[in-house]
Amino acid sequence: MTTWDALRCAYAPVGLTELDETASLQRRVDRKYLVTPATWAEVLGDLARAPRVLEIDGLRSFRYESTYYDTADRESFRAAAHRRPRRFKVRTRRYVDTGGAAIEVKLRSRTGDTVKHRAWLSEQDVTTPRPGGALPPAAWDFVAGFPHTADAVGALVATLTTTYERTTLLTDDARVTVDERVVGTSPSGAAAAFPHVLIIETKSPSRAGDVDRALWRHGARPQKVSKYCTSLAAIETSLPANRWSRTLRAHVHPLAPVRPAPALAGA
């Protein structure tokens, strides 16, 4: 058991209801870091107060499966790559261990705030293959309800499915997610992984919190990383990826196709 695993088991628990009431943070400022498990354990040990860890039915780490939808010319990807002030991401998310599924639309405003909107779907809505990888019909009205995505909804197709394990921590001033064993897979079966690092994301209303400052003391700085964009750039190498070039070189490893495309990708 690694030190990070030991800490995750030792922290006091927090339930999902309390976590959502305390720090739902649908509107937030996100900061992402890439650190090794050993460095992350040192960062946690440097905090004045230990965080609490989300626990559901005795589990403290949860498997996620997210499928991202984009246009054929990768409008969502390109908006992020070129740092357009208004951009969007559309994805379905399945909570593998706890059950449940949702459609999510993430919007970035001109001020840099990220606002996430979610509507719950049935797991069948998310797992049933659609011709051409089209968006699930149950999600159309929701996605079409936002000006950013209304014109694109009919052209959205499943472009990448990411799988990973997530631990969620609650501190006095932030909600922190820790993603590990991250793999992105395209409908063709080509894949890319983050094999040696954790993706840490701090989510706070505005200012940097205690975890951010502890990360800075240990030499970590916010990095340009997106599970969708960096994985897709590693697979579709013709896409513009200068924004994530450092992350791609240092942390993302393309994998040979070893399995069929995920069912969510459609026929």
N, C-alpha and C positions, 0 to 999 in steps of 0.2 A: 504494500500500500504506500503510495507517495505521500509526502507531507500535505499536499493540497487535498488528497483524498481523506487524510486523517482530520484535517481542519473541517472539511465539509461535514463529516460525521459528528464532530464535537460541538459545533455551534448550536445554540438554542434555536428551535424551530419557529417559523411563522406560518400561519395558515393562509390560504389563497384569499379568503374574504378580507382578512386584516391587511394583507399586502395590497389588494386592490383599493381598499378604503384609504390606506395611508399614502400609497404612491402609484396610482394607476398611470399617471403621466402620459396620457394620450397626446398632450401637447408638451414638447420637451426639447432640450438641447442634448444631442447624443455626442459622446466622445468615445472613439474606439482605439484600442491598444492591442498589440500583438506581443505576447510575452510567453516565456516557457513556464511550465508548471512550477519549477523550482523558484523562479523569480516571483511568480504570483504568490506563493506561500510566504516569501519574505515580505512582500508588500502587505499582506494581511496581518502578519505579525507586527508590523509597524503601526497599525492603527491604534488609536487611544482606546477605542471601544470596539469589541468584537461585533461583527454583523450577525444578523439572524439569517437563517437559510429557509427557503420555501420547502415545506414538506407536505406531501399529499399521500395518504395511505401508506405511510412508512417510506416513501421514495423521496430522494433529495436530488436526483438527476433524472431528466426526462428526455425521451427521444422525440424529436420533431421531424416532420417532413413538410417542406414548403415547395410549392411549384409556382414559378414566376411566369407571368404572361406578358408577352411583348409583341410588337408588330413584326412583320416579316423583315422590315428594314431596321429593326431594333431601336425604335423611337425612344423607349424608356432608357435603354442603355446609353444611347448617344446623348441624351439630355444630361445624364450624369457625367459622361465622359467630357463633355464640353462645358460643364458647370453652368448650365442654363439656370437662371434664378428660379424659374417655376418648373418643377418636374414631378414625376409620379412613379410609383411602383405598384403593381397589382400582383397579388399572390393568393393562393389558397394555402392554408396551413392545417395540417393534421397533427393532433396530439396523440402520439402512438401509444403511450403508456396509460394515460388517463382517459382517453376517449374524447371525442368531440372534434369538430372541424369548423373552419371559418373562411370567409373571404375577407381580405384586407386591402385597403387602398391607403398607401402612404403618400402624403403630399408634402412638398417642401415649399415654403412661402418665400417671398422676396426678401424677408428679413432673416432667413436662415433657419427658422423654426421648422421642426418636423411634426406633422400632425397625422396620427394614425386613426383610421376609421375601420371598424370591424362589424361584420354581420355574421351570425352563426348559420351554418349549413348542416345538413346531415352528412355523415361520413360517406354515405352512398353517393351524394352529390359530388363529393371530391374524388372518390376512387373510381367512379364509372368512366371508362374511356370515352372520349368524344371524337367524332371524325375530324381529322386534321389537328387534334389537340385543342379544339375550341374551348372557350371559357364555359364552365358549367351553366346551363340555362338558369338555374336558381340564383346565380350571381349577377346576371345581366342588368337587372333594374338597379341594383345597388351600385355597380360600377358606373352605370350610365348617369347616375345622379350627381356626379361631380363635374364641374366645367373642365377640369384638367383631362378627364378620361372619357367624357361623353362621346367625342368624335372618334375615339380609337376603339371603343368597346367591341365593335363587330369585327375588327381586324386582329384582336388579341389571340395569340395561340401560345400553348405551353412551350417554353423555351429552355427552361432549366429546372431541375428538381434538386434541392439541397437536403441532405440528411445530416443530423448532428445531435449531440447530447447537450442539454442546457441545465445549468444550475443558476438559480436566482437568489441574490442576496439583498437584504434590506439593511441600510445604514440609517443614521439619523437624518441624512440630507440627500439620499439618492437611492435609486434602485439600480442594481448592478447585475448584468447577466454575464455568464461565463460559458462560452460555447467551445466544445472540444470534439475531436474526431469529425471535423467538417469535410464533407465531400459533396461536390456539385456534379450532376450527371445530365447530359443533354439527351434529347429523344433518340439520338443515334447510338447512345451507349458510351460515348466518349466522356471522360471524367477528369476532374482535377480535385486535389485535396490539400488541406493545411495539416500536414502530418506531425509537425513538431511543436506547434504553438497553440495557445489558447487565444480565442478572440474575446477580449474583455470589452464590454460596452457599459459606460456609465450614463445614466439617464437622470437628468436633473432639470428643474424648471428653468435655470439660467446659469448661475455661476458654477465654477468648479467646486467639487465637494472634497471630503476627506480622502476618499479613495483616489481621486485624481491627483491630489497633492502627494499622497504616498507613492503613487506610480512615478510621479516626476522625481521624487527623491531617489528612486531606484533606477533612474536613467531612462524610463519609458516616456514616450511622448505620443500624443494623438497621431494616428496614422490614417491615410486614405485607404480604407478597406471596405469592401462590400462583398458579402458572400455571393450575391448574384453577379455583380459586375466583374469581380476579379476571377471568379470561376469561369464565367462565360468568355472572358478575354483570353484565358489560358487555353480554352477549347477552340474558340473561333478566332484564330490568330490574326485574321485580317481586320478585326475591329480596332478602332482607335483606343489605345490603352496607356498612353503616356501618363495619365493621372495616377495610375496604379503600378507603374513600372517597377518602382522599388519593392513594393509588396510582392509582385509577381516574381521578381528575380530571387528574393530572399526566402519566401515562405510558401509559394504555391507550386505544387508538383503535378504536372499532367499525368494521368494514369491511362494505361492501355484499356480499350473497351474489353471488359471481361464478362459482361452480363447484358441481357436485353434492355432496351429502353424502359423506364418506369411506366406502369400502366396509365398514369395520369397524362402521359404525353399523347395519348390517342393513337389512332391508326395512321 
